[in-house]
Amino acid sequence: MSTTTATKRIAPPKRLIFGPGPSMIDPRAYEAMSQPLTGIRDPYFLGVMAEIQNGLREVLGTRSSKTFLVPGSGSGAMEAAVGNFVKAGSTFGVFTAGYFADRMATMGQRQGARVVHCTKEWGEVFTPEEASAFIEREKPDVVAFVQAETSTGAYQSGRAITAAAHKRGALVIGDCVSSMGAMPVEMDLVGIDIAYSCAQKGLSCPAGLSPISISPRAWEWLEKREDDPVTWYLDLRLLAKYFEPPHFYHHTPSPPLYYAMHQGLAVIEEEGLRERWERHRIVGQKLVAGLVKLGFEPLVKDSSERIWHLTVVKPPANVEEAKFRDRLMDKYGIEIAGGLGKLAGKILRIGTMGPLASEAQAELLLDAMAACV
Ligand SMILES: Cc1ncc(COP(=O)(O)O)c(C=O)c1O
């Protein structure tokens, strides 16, 4: 190891991150992270925490008092949802049409549940008839779906699933990692029982702290659960105690990440949630139209089923996606992403989120892409 490592200041390159997440950090979130740290029960910090919880409720569209933060990235929140609500021997129904739904299924298997899949082609969404037939057939205790499937660009509000699930008494886990902050989550309206998200996409914050919200009926189920979940760190009953008086110590939170999230939410509140959704919708549509002109083809055929702020396209036949991405990075310092799982090497995933969701930024990206095809 170089003898200068310990004293060298780092100077990371400045990129334009047009990927599916992480997205660009809001300047106010950056600034907040360098503010003085406090203790974990300092009244100031507890005030910040309470305001974050209010902001999360607003953006998730819920009135649930059990709305708080999981330490970790979106997968940590996913593991908290599955690890607390999917028990060994129970039936876990997963609506699978992409990479992240598969991840939830894997977590369910590791809990020892009987995992059953309702499967569709990647990029498609489920109809109420498909959801209801699956739920009636398999009688799951818990079902899970991905609201914005980042691997395909498909958006599924969840409405097609929740009514059938509740009719059978099943709880519904909704992965809102890629929807929150840029598109409607509407947890209470849709009827999601356990919604979780992340910091580094629609909230324009750094990864490491993830929102989770649990509906009153799901919390009641959890309160009645007789055994402890296998996980201690992500045990929601324990974790929740830190977020309400008397704020029992559970783990040491990271104040800079809380400050960043506070500011990320403040920025959303100032803009207005609906205005923010609309901005992402308009910019996404502009990007798709420009990409189609350049010969790219959207993976999700029906435009009403597309994620607004995450565009997934197949490149023209003469464009090799990995080399194309390298050219964008080398010439313009622009990052976009390739495919995951079975779509690796076949598609491009482009995010226009937060500070980059503007018509000017979309034009800049399209110009750079046109110069690289
Ligand atoms: C829909 C979805 N769920 C879960 C995750 C996992 O989140 P993380 O990478 O923050 O652990 C991602 C990450 O991109 C995602 O897009």
PDBQT file of the ligand as one rigid body, heavy atoms in Angstrom, charges set to zero:
ROOT
HETATM    1  C1  LIG A 401     -36.963  -2.392  -7.656  1.00  0.00    +0.000 C 
HETATM    2  C2  LIG A 401     -35.741  -2.561  -6.822  1.00  0.00    +0.000 A 
HETATM    3  N1  LIG A 401     -35.820  -3.265  -5.676  1.00  0.00    +0.000 NA
HETATM    4  C3  LIG A 401     -34.741  -3.437  -4.892  1.00  0.00    +0.000 A 
HETATM    5  C4  LIG A 401     -33.521  -2.899  -5.218  1.00  0.00    +0.000 A 
HETATM    6  C5  LIG A 401     -32.361  -3.099  -4.318  1.00  0.00    +0.000 C 
HETATM    7  O1  LIG A 401     -31.954  -1.889  -3.816  1.00  0.00    +0.000 OA
HETATM    8  P1  LIG A 401     -30.432  -1.603  -3.365  1.00  0.00    +0.000 P 
HETATM    9  O2  LIG A 401     -29.580  -1.746  -4.576  1.00  0.00    +0.000 OA
HETATM   10  O3  LIG A 401     -30.519  -0.197  -2.859  1.00  0.00    +0.000 OA
HETATM   11  O4  LIG A 401     -30.086  -2.584  -2.339  1.00  0.00    +0.000 OA
HETATM   12  C6  LIG A 401     -33.388  -2.159  -6.399  1.00  0.00    +0.000 A 
HETATM   13  C7  LIG A 401     -32.109  -1.569  -6.779  1.00  0.00    +0.000 C 
HETATM   14  O5  LIG A 401     -31.945  -1.016  -7.824  1.00  0.00    +0.000 OA
HETATM   15  C8  LIG A 401     -34.531  -1.987  -7.203  1.00  0.00    +0.000 A 
HETATM   16  O6  LIG A 401     -34.456  -1.277  -8.321  1.00  0.00    +0.000 OA
ENDROOT
TORSDOF 0
